[in-house]
Amino acid sequence: MPRFEPFHGLRYAAGADLSAVVCPPYDVIDGPERDRLVARSPHNAVHVEMPVSRDGEDPYAGAAALFHDWREETVLARDSEPHVYAYRMSRPGDVRSTLGYIGALGVTDEDGLLPHEQTTPKAKSDRLDLLRATRMNTSPIWALSLAPGVSSIWKPSGDPVGTATDDAGVLHEMWMVPAEAADRITRAIAAAPVSVADGHHRWETARNYMREHPDDAAAERVLALVVELSEDELQVRPIHRLIGSLRAGVDLPEGLSPWFEPARDEDQEVVVVTANGEVGLRALPATRQAAPHDADAERIQIALDGLGIDELTYPHEAAAVREAVSAGQAAAGILCRAVSADVIASAARAGERFPPKTTFFWPKPLTGFVFRSLDG
C-alpha cells in the first residue's frame, strides 16, 4: 500500500507575495504565458519549473543554480521540521472547494500507485534532466485516494502559511498539519489504493530517477497532493477532441455509425461538430460492451482507431472546438461529457486505465507553494 510521509518543505520566505511568485504546472504553460510569469517577479517559480538557456548555459544547471542562490539569499527557506501540508482550492462562485494533503508519496512497485490514464507519447527527458540537475520536486503530482473520509481527517484552522489567487480567480491556501493529525492522515492514505490523477509524466520521471539511484531512499518518493476520490472534493471537466483532417468525402457522423447512433438531445452522449452543423450521438450496445466504463473518451477512441484517425488535439472548452471548426482550422470536433467521480473510482479499484486525455481535474495545484528537495 502507498507510503505517504511528511517532508521538510522548501517554501518562499514569510511575507512573500505568493500570487507574484507561484505558477501553474509546466504542462499547461505556453511561451507567452511563461513570459508573463517571468515579468511578475525575478523569483517566480516558472524560472525553475520551465528553465530556459541563457548565454548558452545548460537550462537545468541554471535552475539548480537559481535554487542555490534563492536559498542563500533566503528567498526560500527550509522548514525545520517535516510536515504534511493541507492544501485547499476554492473556486469563484462555488460553495464547494477541493481539500487535499501535500506530502512525499512512494513510487516503488510496493507502493502500488496506479496510473489513472494511459499517457500520450511525449518526451520525458525534460523533467528527468531537471530532476537530475536540481534534485528537487518542483510541482506536485495529483493523486486520488480511495480511503473514505480522508479529506475530513483534518480541517484547516487558523491563518494559512501561504495564500495566492490564480488568474482564473481560484483561491489557493496552504496550512501545516499538526503532527498528530498528519500521522492519522498518513496511516489512512496507506490503508487504501491511490491512483495518479494528474502528473503522469512526473510520476514516470520519478520512477525513472529512482531506478537510476537504487540506493537513494529519497528518490523512492515524489511530491504529491493527495485528494479523496469523492464527488464532494473533485471538479472533473471534459476534454474534447479536435480532428485535424479527414479523408476526402468522409462524413464523420456517418463514419461513426458502426459504433454510435443518432440520439435525441436528452439521450445524446457525444456531439459531433462539423462545418455542416452538430449531430448528437449515443454509443451502440457493442461499443458499450467493448468499453464498459461510462467515459466518452474510451468509446470514441475505439471508433477513431477503427477509422484510422489519429490527428487529434484536445481542447478543454467546447467553444474552442466550435470556433476551430467554424474557422476551418480543424475538419471536425467531438464534444464529450465529463467523467463522474464514481466511474473514476470504479476504474481505480479495478486498476484500469482510461485512454489519454479522458479527465481534466480542475483547478490544478500551483507550483511554488512548497518544493521538496531530495537532499532533505
C-alpha positions in Angstrom: 0.0 0.0 0.0 1.2 3.6 -0.6 3.6 5.3 1.7 2.7 9.0 2.3 5.1 10.8 4.6 5.9 14.3 5.9 8.9 16.1 4.5 11.0 19.2 5.1 9.3 21.7 2.8 11.2 24.4 1.0 9.0 27.5 0.8 9.1 31.1 0.0 10.1 33.2 3.0 7.4 34.7 5.2 6.0 37.9 3.7 6.4 36.9 0.1 3.6 37.8 -2.3 2.8 34.3 -3.4 0.5 35.4 -6.1 3.5 37.0 -7.8 5.9 34.0 -7.5 3.7 30.9 -8.0 2.9 29.5 -11.4 0.8 26.7 -12.9 2.5 23.3 -13.5 4.8 23.2 -16.6 2.5 21.2 -18.8 -0.2 24.0 -19.0 2.2 26.9 -19.6 2.9 28.0 -23.2 5.6 30.5 -24.3 3.5 33.7 -23.9 2.3 32.6 -20.5 5.9 31.9 -19.4 6.8 35.4 -20.5 4.0 36.9 -18.4 5.0 34.9 -15.3 8.7 35.9 -15.7 7.6 39.6 -15.8 5.8 39.2 -12.5 8.9 38.6 -10.4 12.6 37.6 -10.8 11.7 34.9 -8.2 8.7 33.5 -10.0 8.7 29.7 -9.8 8.5 29.4 -13.6 12.2 30.2 -13.7 12.9 26.8 -12.1 9.8 25.0 -13.3 10.5 25.8 -17.0 14.1 26.9 -17.2 15.5 28.3 -20.5 19.0 28.6 -21.7 20.8 31.9 -21.0 24.0 32.7 -23.0 24.4 29.0 -24.0 24.1 27.8 -20.4 22.5 24.4 -19.7 19.0 25.4 -18.6 18.8 22.7 -16.0 22.1 23.7 -14.4 20.7 27.2 -14.4 17.7 26.1 -12.5 19.9 24.3 -9.9 22.0 27.5 -9.6 18.8 29.5 -9.0 17.6 27.2 -6.3 21.0 27.5 -4.6 21.0 31.3 -4.9 17.4 31.7 -3.6 18.3 29.6 -0.6 21.5 31.6 0.0 19.5 34.9 -0.3 16.7 33.5 1.9 14.2 33.9 -0.9 13.4 30.3 0.0 13.6 28.8 3.5 13.5 25.1 4.6 11.0 24.2 7.3 12.9 23.0 10.3 10.5 20.1 10.9 9.0 17.6 8.4 5.3 18.4 7.7 2.3 17.2 5.8 0.6 20.3 4.3 -3.1 20.8 3.9 -3.9 22.5 0.5 -7.3 23.9 -0.4 -8.5 25.3 -3.7 -11.7 27.4 -3.6 -13.3 28.1 -7.0 -15.0 31.5 -7.5 -18.8 31.3 -7.2 -18.7 27.7 -5.9 -19.6 26.9 -2.3 -17.5 23.7 -2.6 -13.8 23.5 -2.5 -11.1 20.9 -3.0 -9.0 19.9 0.0 -6.1 17.6 -0.1 -2.8 17.0 1.6 0.7 17.5 0.2 3.4 15.0 1.2 6.0 12.6 -0.1 4.3 9.8 -1.8 6.1 6.5 -2.5 6.6 5.5 -6.2 8.1 2.0 -5.8 6.3 -1.1 -7.0 5.5 -2.0 -3.4 3.6 1.4 -3.0 1.2 0.2 -5.6 0.5 3.6 -7.0 -1.6 3.1 -10.2 -1.8 5.4 -13.3 -5.3 6.7 -14.0 -4.8 7.2 -17.7 -2.6 5.9 -20.5 -0.1 8.6 -21.5 0.4 10.1 -24.9 3.9 9.8 -26.4 5.8 12.7 -25.0 9.5 13.3 -24.3 10.1 12.9 -20.6 13.8 13.8 -20.8 13.0 17.4 -19.9 11.5 16.5 -16.4 14.3 13.9 -15.9 17.0 16.3 -16.8 15.5 18.9 -14.4 15.3 16.4 -11.5 18.9 15.2 -12.2 20.2 18.7 -12.1 18.2 20.2 -9.2 17.3 17.0 -7.1 14.1 18.9 -6.5 10.4 18.1 -6.9 9.2 21.4 -8.2 5.5 20.7 -8.6 3.2 18.1 -7.0 1.5 15.3 -8.9 -2.1 15.0 -8.1 -3.2 11.6 -6.7 -6.6 10.2 -5.7 -7.1 8.2 -2.5 -9.8 5.6 -2.2 -9.7 5.9 1.6 -13.2 7.1 2.6 -13.2 10.3 4.7 -9.5 11.1 4.3 -10.2 14.7 3.4 -12.1 15.2 6.7 -9.4 14.0 9.0 -8.1 17.5 9.5 -9.9 20.6 8.5 -7.9 23.8 8.1 -8.0 26.2 11.1 -6.1 29.4 11.8 -4.2 31.5 9.3 -2.7 29.7 6.3 1.1 29.7 5.8 0.5 30.6 2.2 -2.3 32.0 0.1 -2.5 33.1 -3.6 -5.2 33.8 -6.2 -4.5 32.5 -9.7 -5.5 34.1 -13.0 -8.9 32.2 -13.0 -9.8 33.7 -9.6 -9.2 30.4 -7.7 -8.1 30.9 -4.1 -5.2 28.6 -3.1 -4.3 28.2 0.6 -1.9 26.0 2.5 -1.5 25.1 6.2 0.9 23.0 8.1 -0.9 20.0 9.6 -0.2 19.2 13.3 1.9 16.1 13.8 -0.8 14.0 15.4 -3.3 14.7 12.6 -0.5 14.2 10.0 0.1 10.7 11.5 -3.6 9.9 11.1 -3.6 11.1 7.5 -0.5 9.1 6.5 -2.0 5.9 8.1 -5.4 6.5 6.4 -3.8 7.0 2.9 -1.5 4.0 3.4 -4.6 1.8 4.0 -6.2 2.2 0.6 -5.2 2.3 -3.1 -4.0 5.6 -4.6 -4.3 6.4 -8.3 -2.4 9.1 -10.2 -4.9 11.7 -11.4 -2.7 14.4 -13.0 1.1 14.5 -13.5 1.6 11.0 -15.0 4.8 12.1 -16.7 6.2 13.5 -13.5 5.3 10.2 -11.8 7.1 8.2 -14.5 10.1 10.6 -14.3 10.3 10.0 -10.5 10.3 6.2 -11.1 13.0 6.5 -13.8 15.1 8.6 -11.5 14.6 6.1 -8.7 15.9 3.3 -11.0 19.0 5.4 -11.7 19.6 5.8 -7.9 18.6 2.5 -6.3 20.4 3.3 -3.0 18.8 6.7 -2.6 15.8 6.4 -0.3 14.6 10.0 -1.1 14.3 9.0 -4.7 11.6 6.5 -3.8 9.1 9.3 -3.2 7.6 12.2 -5.1 5.9 15.4 -4.1 2.2 14.8 -4.3 -1.2 16.3 -3.5 -3.4 13.5 -2.3 -7.2 14.2 -2.5 -10.0 11.8 -1.6 -11.7 10.4 -4.6 -15.2 11.7 -4.0 -17.7 13.9 -5.8 -17.5 16.4 -2.9 -13.8 17.0 -3.4 -13.4 17.0 -7.2 -14.4 19.0 -10.1 -13.8 16.9 -13.3 -14.2 18.7 -16.6 -14.4 17.1 -20.0 -11.7 17.0 -22.6 -12.9 17.3 -26.2 -11.4 16.1 -29.5 -10.5 18.2 -32.5 -9.7 16.3 -35.7 -7.2 18.0 -37.9 -8.2 16.4 -41.2 -10.4 13.7 -42.7 -10.2 11.8 -46.0 -12.0 13.5 -48.9 -15.7 12.7 -48.9 -15.8 11.4 -45.3 -18.9 12.4 -43.4 -17.8 11.9 -39.7 -21.3 11.3 -38.2 -21.9 8.6 -40.9 -18.4 7.2 -40.4 -19.0 6.7 -36.7 -22.2 4.7 -37.4 -20.6 1.3 -36.7 -20.1 2.5 -33.1 -22.6 5.3 -32.5 -26.2 6.0 -33.4 -28.1 9.3 -33.7 -29.7 10.4 -30.4 -32.2 13.0 -29.2 -30.9 15.9 -27.1 -31.9 14.2 -23.8 -30.1 10.9 -24.8 -27.0 12.2 -26.6 -23.6 11.3 -25.1 -21.3 13.0 -27.6 -21.8 15.8 -30.1 -20.0 15.8 -33.5 -19.3 19.3 -34.7 -18.7 19.8 -38.5 -18.9 22.7 -40.9 -22.5 21.4 -41.7 -23.7 21.6 -38.1 -23.9 19.5 -35.0 -25.1 15.9 -34.5 -25.8 14.2 -31.2 -24.8 10.5 -30.9 -25.1 7.7 -28.5 -22.9 4.6 -28.2 -24.3 1.3 -29.6 -24.5 -1.7 -27.3 -21.5 -3.4 -28.8 -19.4 -0.2 -28.2 -20.6 -0.2 -24.6 -19.5 -3.8 -24.2 -16.1 -3.1 -25.7 -15.7 0.0 -23.5 -17.7 -0.7 -20.3 -16.8 2.5 -18.4 -19.2 5.4 -18.9 -16.4 7.5 -20.3 -16.9 9.0 -23.8 -13.2 9.3 -24.5 -12.9 5.5 -24.1 -15.7 4.8 -26.5 -14.8 7.5 -29.0 -11.2 6.2 -29.1 -12.4 2.8 -30.3 -14.2 4.5 -33.2 -11.3 6.8 -34.1 -8.9 3.8 -34.1 -11.3 1.9 -36.3 -11.4 4.9 -38.7 -7.6 5.4 -38.6 -7.9 8.9 -37.2 -5.0 10.0 -35.1 -4.5 13.7 -35.9 -6.0 15.0 -32.7 -5.8 17.8 -30.3 -7.6 18.1 -27.0 -9.3 21.4 -26.1 -10.9 21.8 -22.7 -13.6 24.2 -23.8 -16.5 23.4 -26.2 -16.3 26.9 -27.6 -12.8 26.3 -28.7 -13.9 23.3 -30.7 -16.7 25.1 -32.4 -14.5 28.1 -33.2 -11.8 25.9 -34.7 -14.2 24.0 -36.9 -16.0 27.2 -38.0 -12.7 28.9 -38.9 -11.6 25.9 -40.9 -8.7 25.2 -38.6 -10.0 21.6 -38.0 -12.0 19.2 -40.0 -14.4 18.3 -37.2 -14.7 18.1 -33.4 -16.3 15.8 -30.9 -17.7 17.2 -27.6 -17.5 14.7 -24.7 -19.1 14.7 -21.3 -17.2 14.9 -18.0 -16.5 11.6 -16.3 -18.1 11.2 -12.9 -16.1 10.5 -9.8 -18.0 7.2 -9.3 -16.8 6.0 -12.7 -13.2 7.1 -11.9 -13.4 5.3 -8.6 -14.6 2.1 -10.2 -11.8 2.1 -12.7 -9.3 2.9 -10.0 -10.4 0.0 -7.8 -10.0 -2.4 -10.7 -6.6 -1.0 -11.6 -7.9 0.0 -15.1 -6.7 2.9 -17.2 -8.7 5.3 -19.3 -7.4 6.5 -22.7 -5.2 9.6 -22.8 -6.9 12.9 -22.2 -10.1 11.5 -20.6 -10.3 13.7 -17.5 -9.4 17.2 -16.7 -9.2 17.8 -12.9 -9.7 21.5 -12.1 -8.4 23.6 -10.6 -4.7 22.5 -10.6 -2.4 22.9 -7.6 0.1 25.7 -8.2 3.9 25.3 -8.4 5.8 27.2 -5.7 3.7 26.8 -2.6 6.2 24.2 -1.4 9.1 22.4 -3.1 10.6 19.1 -2.0 14.4 18.6 -2.0 15.7 15.1 -2.3 18.6 16.2 -0.2 16.3 16.8 2.8 
